[in-house]
Amino acid sequence: MNSIKPICLSAFAVLVLAGCGAQKQVSTTTTLAVISAPLNVKKVAPLKEIELKRWSHLDIVNDTIPGMSVDRAYAEILKNKKGVKVIVGIVDSGVDIEHEDLKSVVWTNSKEIPGNGIDDDKNGYIDDMHGWNFLGDITKENYEYERIIKNKNLTDELTYQEAKKLNDKKIAEATTGKGRMEEMLATIAAGDAALVKHFGKAVYTAEEVKAIVSENPEIQKSKASIQRMLSFGMPLAELKTAVQKQLADFDALLNGDNLKTDYRKILGDNPQDITDTKYGNNNVIGPDKDEALHGTHVAGIVAQSRGNSIGGDGVATNVEILTVRAVPDGDEYDKDIALGIRYAVDNGAKVINGSFGKSFSPHKQWVYDAIKYAEKKDVLIVHAAGNDAKDIDYSDNFPNDSDDKIKEFADNMITIGALNFEYGDKVVARFSNIGKVNVDVFAPGVQIYATTPKDSYQYLQGTSMAAPNVAGVAALIRSYYPKLSASQVKHILMDSGVAITTDVVVGGNPNDSRSFSALSKSGKIVNAYNALLMAEKMSRK
C-alpha cells in the first residue's frame, strides 16, 4: 500500500496555500478556514453503521473519510443563509414519488389540472403533474447492440460488426456464467438447509454464522459457503433472487430470446422518429414500484430529507425532484433520453442527473442536440461515467459531450467517476470507469444509503450513485448562488475539489496502480465545502 501524502484542499483555484499542516483564513462574508489535510490521513477502524450511512457527507479531515464535507458546509457556510428553490431533473427508471422521505420534495406542475385528461399547459403531455414517463408500461428493453443486430440499417457496417462481436462474446460468457449461477444456487440451497437445521430456525444473521463453532465437517463447510455468499452484501433470499434473475437472463441469451422480443411495440411510437413525441404517460413511478428502485435511490441521494431521523440524508435542501422515466432494464433509447432532457429543461430544471449509459448510440446526434439545448437554457447535466472499469478516453460511453473524445461541443455536462469510502490506494471504486479527458471528477459511489421503493432504504453502489451526489452539490450552489451559470458551476465542482496526488489501484487490480491525477480531467474529488467557498468568491465578481 502506498503511503498517503499530505493533501492540501484549496478553497478556490486562485488561492495559494502557505503549507499543508496549517490553516489559513479566507476572507468571505464570515472568516472561514481553508480545509487542509494532515499527514497520512486514514481511518484505521472499520466504519460504524452511522458513519457508513452518511459517509458521503463526512469530511476528509475531521472524519478521515473521503466524503464531500456536506455536513461541514451546512454548519460553517450555509448556516443562516437562505437559498432559492432549485428543480433537479431525475432522468432514470422512475421514482417512487409516494415515498415517505421524498413526497415532500416532489415537483408539481402548477400549470396542469390533475386528472382532467387535458393538456392544460399545451406542452404535448397530458396531466404531467410530476414529470413524464416516456416508457409507458415498459419495464424491460433490448440492449442497443441487440437492436443493431435486429435492424442493420440503424448504423454503419463497422458498428454493426462491433455489435455482432459483442453479442457473440455475451453468448460465450452466458455459457460459462450459467454453470456458475447454477453452482451458486446449489451452494446456497445446501448451505442454507444445513444451517437452518443447525440453528433450528429459518432466518439467521451473518453474526450468528460467524460465531458457529462446530467439529461437524458438514457444518464447517456450510458455514464457509454461506459466509462467502453473505459477503456479497445482501440477505440470502435477495441473493438467491438476484442469482435466479441472472440465470434467467443467461438462458434467454442462449435461447436467442434477446433478439426475438419487441418490447417497444406496446408503446406505439416510432423510436426512429424524433418528431413522434405523443407517447408514454404521466405515471412517473412506472407500472411496478419495485422497478423504480434505481431512480428512487438516485432521487434520495440528491434530496431525501435531512435530519428527520428516518433513512439517510440528501445532499441538497430547498430542491424539488422532477421525474423523467426513460431508463428501462436494458438500454435506454436515444429518443427517450433526448426528449427527456428537453422536457426537464422546459419545465424549469436547473440540474439534470443522468445515471445511465451505453456503448452504442445509433441516434447520438439527437442526444447531442438535447445537451446543447440544455446549455442554451443554462442547465447543468451531471452524468455517470459508467461501471465497466474502462478508460472512456478510448472506449465508447454514451451520452457524452465530445463526439471525438477530445473536444467538447458543450460546457454544461460533467462526468463523474466513483469513490470508495476507504481513503488510501483503494479510494477509487473497483468498477468505476476512468478517463483523463472524459471523466471530469470523482465522488462517493460505494455503499451509498438512500431511499428505495415502498418506504424502504438500501445501500447501492455505482457511478450511478456518484453522479447524484454531485448533482446534489450542484443544486446547493445553484440554490445559494443562483447568478452563477451552469458552466461556472461545472468548473467550480472540478476546480474546488480535493486533489489526490498519490497512486491508487485501478479497476480493482492490485497490479494496476496509477496516479489518481491521471484518472480524470481535474484529478480531484468533489468537496461541497470548498465548492461553496469558491461559489461565494465568484458570485462577488
C-alpha positions in Angstrom: 0.0 0.0 0.0 1.3 3.4 -0.9 1.7 5.9 1.9 -0.7 8.8 1.9 1.0 12.1 1.1 -0.3 15.3 2.7 -3.2 16.8 0.7 -3.9 20.5 0.5 -7.6 21.4 -0.1 -7.9 24.7 -1.9 -10.9 26.9 -1.1 -10.7 28.3 -4.6 -8.3 27.8 -7.5 -6.6 31.1 -7.3 -5.6 30.6 -3.6 -2.1 29.6 -2.8 -1.7 27.8 0.5 1.2 28.5 2.7 1.6 24.9 3.9 -0.2 21.7 4.3 -0.2 21.3 8.0 -1.6 24.8 8.9 -4.9 26.5 8.5 -5.3 29.8 6.6 -8.0 32.4 6.9 -10.0 33.2 3.8 -12.0 36.4 3.5 -15.7 35.7 2.8 -18.9 37.0 4.4 -17.6 35.5 7.6 -14.0 34.4 8.1 -13.6 30.7 7.2 -10.7 28.4 7.4 -9.5 26.6 4.3 -9.5 22.8 4.8 -6.0 21.4 4.9 -5.4 17.6 5.2 -2.9 16.4 7.8 -0.2 13.9 7.0 -1.2 10.3 6.4 -4.9 10.8 6.9 -6.5 7.4 7.0 -9.3 5.8 9.0 -8.0 2.6 10.5 -11.1 1.4 12.4 -14.0 -0.1 10.4 -16.8 2.4 9.7 -19.7 2.3 12.2 -23.1 1.9 10.7 -24.0 5.5 11.4 -20.8 6.6 9.6 -21.4 4.2 6.6 -24.9 5.5 6.1 -23.6 9.1 5.8 -20.0 8.7 4.7 -20.5 10.8 1.6 -21.5 13.7 3.8 -18.4 13.5 6.0 -15.2 15.3 6.0 -11.7 14.1 4.9 -10.0 15.9 7.8 -12.5 15.7 10.7 -13.7 12.2 9.9 -10.8 10.8 7.9 -13.3 9.6 5.3 -13.2 10.8 1.7 -16.7 12.3 1.8 -17.8 15.6 0.3 -17.8 17.7 3.5 -21.5 18.3 3.2 -22.2 18.4 6.9 -19.3 20.9 7.4 -20.7 23.0 4.5 -24.1 23.3 6.2 -22.6 24.0 9.6 -20.0 26.6 8.6 -21.1 28.1 5.3 -24.8 27.8 4.8 -26.0 28.3 8.4 -28.4 31.3 8.5 -28.3 31.6 4.7 -31.4 31.4 2.5 -31.4 29.9 -1.0 -33.9 29.8 -3.8 -35.8 26.7 -4.9 -34.0 24.5 -7.5 -35.6 21.9 -9.6 -33.5 18.8 -10.2 -34.5 16.5 -13.1 -34.0 12.8 -12.5 -33.8 11.0 -15.8 -34.0 7.4 -14.7 -36.1 4.3 -14.2 -38.8 6.1 -12.4 -39.1 7.5 -8.9 -41.5 6.4 -6.1 -42.9 9.9 -5.5 -45.1 8.5 -2.7 -42.0 7.5 -0.6 -42.2 8.9 2.9 -38.8 10.6 2.6 -39.4 12.0 -0.9 -43.0 13.1 -1.2 -42.3 16.5 0.3 -39.8 17.4 -2.4 -41.7 16.2 -5.5 -42.1 18.8 -8.2 -45.6 19.6 -9.2 -46.6 21.2 -12.5 -48.7 24.1 -11.4 -49.9 24.7 -15.0 -51.7 21.4 -15.1 -55.1 20.5 -13.6 -54.8 17.0 -12.2 -56.8 14.2 -13.7 -58.9 16.1 -16.2 -57.4 14.4 -19.2 -56.5 17.7 -20.8 -53.1 19.1 -21.8 -53.7 22.3 -19.8 -50.2 23.8 -20.4 -50.2 22.7 -24.0 -46.7 21.2 -23.8 -47.8 17.9 -25.5 -48.1 15.9 -22.3 -51.5 15.3 -20.8 -51.7 15.6 -16.9 -48.0 15.7 -16.5 -48.3 16.6 -12.8 -44.9 15.4 -11.6 -42.9 14.7 -14.8 -43.4 12.3 -17.7 -43.0 8.6 -18.3 -41.5 8.0 -21.8 -41.6 4.3 -21.3 -45.3 3.8 -20.6 -45.8 0.3 -19.2 -42.4 -1.0 -20.4 -40.0 -2.3 -17.7 -37.5 -4.3 -19.8 -35.8 -3.4 -23.1 -33.3 -4.7 -25.5 -29.7 -3.6 -25.3 -28.5 -1.3 -28.1 -26.2 -3.9 -29.6 -29.3 -6.3 -29.9 -31.3 -3.6 -31.6 -28.5 -3.1 -34.1 -28.3 -6.8 -34.9 -32.0 -6.9 -35.4 -32.0 -3.9 -37.6 -28.7 -3.5 -39.5 -30.0 -0.2 -41.1 -29.7 1.6 -37.7 -26.0 2.1 -38.2 -22.9 1.6 -40.4 -21.3 -1.7 -41.2 -18.4 -1.2 -38.8 -20.7 -0.6 -35.9 -22.9 -3.5 -36.9 -19.9 -5.8 -36.8 -18.9 -4.5 -33.4 -22.4 -5.2 -32.1 -22.3 -8.7 -33.6 -18.9 -9.3 -32.0 -20.3 -8.2 -28.6 -23.3 -10.5 -29.0 -21.0 -13.5 -29.7 -19.0 -12.6 -26.6 -22.1 -12.4 -24.5 -23.2 -15.8 -25.6 -19.8 -17.3 -24.7 -20.0 -15.6 -21.3 -23.5 -16.8 -20.8 -22.5 -20.4 -21.3 -19.8 -20.2 -18.6 -22.0 -17.9 -16.4 -25.0 -20.3 -16.4 -22.8 -23.0 -14.9 -21.6 -20.6 -12.2 -25.1 -19.4 -11.3 -26.4 -23.0 -11.1 -23.5 -23.8 -8.8 -24.2 -20.8 -6.7 -27.9 -21.7 -6.3 -26.9 -25.3 -5.3 -24.4 -23.9 -2.8 -26.9 -21.6 -1.3 -29.6 -24.3 -1.0 -27.3 -26.9 0.6 -25.5 -24.5 3.0 -28.8 -22.8 4.0 -30.5 -26.1 4.6 -27.7 -27.3 6.9 -27.6 -24.1 8.9 -31.4 -23.8 9.2 -31.2 -27.3 10.8 -28.2 -26.3 12.9 -29.9 -23.1 14.3 -33.4 -24.6 14.5 -34.8 -21.6 12.7 -35.3 -20.4 9.2 -33.7 -17.0 9.5 -30.2 -16.3 11.0 -27.8 -13.4 10.9 -24.2 -13.1 9.5 -23.0 -12.6 13.1 -24.6 -15.9 14.1 -22.9 -17.7 11.2 -19.6 -16.2 12.1 -19.9 -17.3 15.7 -20.5 -21.0 14.8 -18.1 -23.4 16.5 -18.5 -27.0 15.3 -16.5 -30.1 14.7 -19.1 -31.3 12.2 -17.5 -31.2 8.7 -20.8 -30.5 7.1 -21.5 -27.6 9.4 -17.9 -26.2 8.8 -18.4 -26.5 5.1 -21.8 -24.8 5.2 -20.5 -22.0 7.5 -17.7 -21.3 5.0 -20.0 -21.4 1.9 -22.8 -19.2 3.5 -20.2 -16.7 4.7 -18.9 -16.5 1.2 -22.5 -15.9 -0.1 -23.2 -13.3 2.6 -20.0 -11.4 1.5 -22.0 -10.1 -1.5 -23.7 -7.7 0.9 -27.3 -8.9 0.8 -29.5 -11.3 2.6 -29.6 -14.9 1.3 -33.2 -14.5 0.0 -32.2 -11.4 -2.0 -29.0 -13.0 -3.3 -30.9 -16.1 -4.4 -33.4 -13.9 -6.3 -30.6 -12.0 -7.9 -28.8 -15.2 -9.0 -32.1 -16.6 -10.4 -32.6 -13.5 -12.4 -29.1 -13.6 -13.8 -29.6 -17.3 -14.6 -32.9 -16.5 -16.5 -31.0 -13.7 -18.4 -28.3 -16.2 -19.4 -31.0 -18.7 -20.6 -32.7 -16.0 -22.6 -29.4 -15.1 -24.3 -28.5 -18.7 -25.1 -32.0 -19.3 -26.5 -31.8 -16.2 -28.6 -34.8 -14.6 -26.9 -33.0 -11.3 -26.6 -33.3 -11.0 -30.4 -36.9 -12.1 -30.7 -38.9 -9.8 -28.3 -40.0 -6.3 -29.4 -40.6 -4.7 -26.0 -41.2 -1.3 -27.6 -44.2 -2.4 -29.6 -46.7 -1.7 -26.8 -45.6 1.9 -26.6 -47.0 2.6 -30.1 -44.4 5.2 -31.2 -41.7 5.1 -33.9 -38.4 5.1 -32.0 -36.6 6.1 -35.2 -38.6 9.3 -35.4 -37.6 12.1 -33.0 -40.7 14.1 -34.1 -43.1 11.4 -32.9 -43.5 12.7 -29.4 -47.0 11.7 -28.4 -46.4 8.6 -26.4 -45.9 7.5 -22.8 -48.0 8.5 -19.8 -47.9 10.6 -16.6 -47.2 7.6 -14.2 -43.6 8.6 -13.3 -43.3 5.7 -10.8 -43.9 3.2 -13.6 -46.2 0.1 -13.7 -44.2 -1.6 -10.9 -42.8 0.3 -8.0 -40.1 -2.3 -7.5 -38.7 -1.4 -11.0 -38.2 2.2 -9.8 -35.5 1.1 -7.4 -32.7 2.8 -9.2 -34.4 6.1 -9.9 -35.8 6.3 -6.3 -32.3 5.7 -4.9 -30.8 8.4 -7.1 -33.5 10.9 -6.2 -32.9 10.1 -2.5 -29.2 10.8 -2.7 -30.0 14.3 -4.0 -33.0 15.2 -1.9 -34.2 12.8 0.8 -35.0 14.9 3.9 -32.1 15.9 6.1 -32.1 15.3 9.9 -35.6 13.7 10.1 -34.2 10.6 11.8 -35.5 8.3 9.1 -33.5 6.7 6.3 -30.5 8.7 5.1 -29.8 12.4 4.4 -30.0 14.1 1.0 -27.2 16.4 -0.1 -29.4 19.3 -1.1 -32.2 21.1 0.7 -34.6 23.6 -1.0 -34.9 21.4 -4.1 -37.8 19.8 -6.0 -37.4 16.5 -7.9 -38.8 16.4 -11.4 -39.1 12.8 -12.7 -38.4 11.7 -16.3 -38.9 7.9 -16.7 -36.7 7.0 -19.6 -34.3 4.3 -18.5 -35.6 0.6 -18.6 -34.0 -2.6 -17.6 -31.8 -2.8 -20.7 -30.5 0.1 -22.8 -32.3 3.4 -22.9 -33.4 4.7 -26.4 -31.6 7.9 -27.6 -35.0 9.3 -28.5 -36.4 8.9 -24.9 -33.2 10.5 -23.4 -33.2 13.4 -25.9 -36.9 14.2 -25.3 -36.5 13.6 -21.6 -33.7 16.2 -21.3 -35.7 18.7 -23.2 -38.8 18.0 -21.1 -36.8 18.6 -17.9 -35.3 21.8 -19.3 -38.6 23.2 -20.5 -40.1 22.6 -17.0 -37.5 24.5 -15.1 -34.8 22.0 -14.1 -31.5 23.8 -13.4 -29.7 20.5 -12.8 -30.4 17.2 -14.5 -29.0 13.9 -13.3 -28.3 11.1 -15.8 -27.2 7.9 -14.1 -27.3 5.8 -17.2 -25.1 5.0 -20.2 -24.3 2.5 -23.0 -21.7 1.6 -25.6 -23.7 2.1 -28.7 -25.8 5.1 -29.7 -27.4 5.0 -33.2 -29.1 8.4 -32.8 -26.4 10.1 -30.7 -27.0 13.4 -32.5 -30.5 13.6 -31.0 -28.9 13.5 -27.6 -26.1 15.9 -28.5 -28.7 18.4 -29.7 -30.6 18.0 -26.4 -27.4 18.6 -24.4 -26.7 21.8 -26.5 -30.4 22.8 -25.9 -29.8 22.4 -22.1 -26.6 24.5 -22.4 -28.5 27.3 -24.2 -31.1 27.3 -21.4 -28.3 27.3 -18.7 -28.9 23.8 -17.4 -26.2 21.6 -15.9 -26.2 17.9 -16.8 -24.5 15.5 -14.3 -23.6 12.2 -15.9 -22.3 8.9 -14.5 -19.0 7.7 -16.0 -20.0 4.1 -16.1 -19.2 0.9 -14.2 -17.1 -1.2 -16.6 -13.7 -0.4 -15.2 -12.7 1.0 -18.6 -10.8 4.1 -19.8 -13.5 6.0 -21.6 -10.9 8.1 -23.4 -10.7 5.0 -25.6 -13.9 3.1 -25.0 -17.3 4.4 -26.1 -19.6 5.6 -23.3 -22.8 7.4 -24.3 -24.1 10.0 -23.8 -21.1 12.3 -23.7 -20.2 15.9 -24.6 -17.5 15.0 -27.1 -18.0 13.2 -30.4 -14.3 12.6 -30.9 -13.5 12.0 -27.2 -11.2 15.1 -27.3 -13.1 18.3 -28.0 -16.2 19.1 -26.0 -19.1 20.6 -28.0 -20.8 21.9 -24.9 -19.7 23.1 -21.4 -22.7 22.2 -19.3 -22.1 18.5 -18.8 -19.9 17.0 -16.1 -19.0 13.3 -16.0 -18.5 11.6 -12.6 -16.3 8.6 -11.5 -16.9 6.7 -8.3 -15.0 6.7 -5.0 -14.8 4.0 -2.3 -15.2 5.0 1.4 -11.7 3.7 2.2 -9.2 6.5 1.8 -5.9 5.3 0.5 -4.8 3.3 -2.5 -8.3 1.7 -2.8 -10.1 5.0 -2.9 -11.3 4.5 -6.5 -14.2 2.2 -6.8 -13.1 -1.1 -8.4 -15.9 -0.8 -11.1 -15.5 2.9 -11.9 -14.6 4.0 -15.4 -11.8 6.4 -15.7 -10.5 8.9 -18.3 -8.0 11.8 -18.1 -10.1 13.6 -20.8 -13.6 12.3 -20.5 -14.1 11.8 -16.7 -14.2 15.2 -15.0 -14.1 14.5 -11.3 -14.8 11.7 -8.7 -17.4 11.5 -5.9 -18.7 8.9 -3.4 -20.2 5.9 -5.1 -19.8 2.8 -3.0 -22.2 1.7 -0.2 -24.5 4.8 -0.6 -27.6 4.6 1.6 -30.7 6.1 0.2 -34.4 5.7 -0.5 -35.8 2.7 -2.3 -39.4 1.9 -3.2 -42.2 1.4 -0.7 -40.7 3.4 2.1 -37.6 1.3 2.2 -33.8 2.2 2.2 -30.8 0.4 0.8 -27.1 0.6 0.2 -26.3 0.6 -3.5 -23.2 1.3 -5.4 -22.1 2.6 -8.9 -21.2 5.7 -10.7 -25.0 5.9 -10.7 -24.7 6.9 -7.0 -21.7 9.2 -7.5 -23.5 11.3 -10.1 -26.4 12.3 -7.8 -24.0 13.1 -5.0 -22.5 15.7 -7.4 -25.9 16.8 -8.6 -26.9 17.5 -5.0 -23.8 19.7 -4.5 -24.6 21.4 -7.9 -28.1 22.1 -6.6 -26.7 23.6 -3.4 -24.6 26.0 -5.5 -27.4 26.9 -7.8 -29.7 27.5 -4.8 -27.4 29.8 -2.8 -25.6 31.4 -5.7 -28.2 31.5 -8.5 -26.4 34.0 -10.6 -23.7 31.5 -11.4 -24.1 29.8 -14.8 -24.2 26.1 -15.5 -20.7 26.3 -16.9 -19.4 28.1 -13.9 -21.0 25.5 -11.6 -19.4 22.7 -13.6 -15.9 24.2 -13.2 -16.4 25.1 -9.6 -17.2 21.4 -8.9 -14.0 20.4 -10.7 -11.6 23.2 -9.7 -12.5 23.3 -6.0 -12.2 19.6 -5.4 -9.7 17.8 -3.2 -6.6 16.9 -5.2 -5.2 13.4 -4.5 -1.6 13.1 -5.6 -0.9 9.5 -4.6 -1.0 6.3 -6.6 -4.2 4.3 -6.4 -5.4 0.9 -7.6 -7.4 1.0 -10.8 -10.2 -1.5 -11.7 -9.7 -3.4 -8.5 -6.5 -4.9 -10.0 -3.6 -4.7 -7.4 -1.1 -4.9 -10.2 -2.5 -1.8 -11.9 -1.5 1.2 -9.8 -1.6 4.8 -11.3 -1.5 8.3 -10.1 -5.0 9.5 -9.2 -4.3 12.7 -11.0 -4.3 10.7 -14.3 -7.8 9.2 -13.9 -9.8 12.3 -14.5 -9.5 15.8 -16.0 -9.4 17.5 -12.6 -7.6 14.8 -10.7 -9.8 15.7 -7.7 -12.8 14.6 -5.6 -15.8 16.8 -5.2 -16.0 18.8 -2.0 -19.1 20.8 -1.1 -17.4 23.0 1.4 -14.7 24.1 -1.0 -17.2 24.4 -3.8 -19.4 26.8 -1.8 -16.4 28.9 -0.9 -15.4 29.2 -4.5 -19.0 30.0 -5.5 -19.1 32.7 -2.8 -16.0 34.3 -4.3 -17.1 34.0 -7.9 -20.6 35.4 -7.1 -19.0 38.6 -5.8 -17.2 39.4 -9.1 
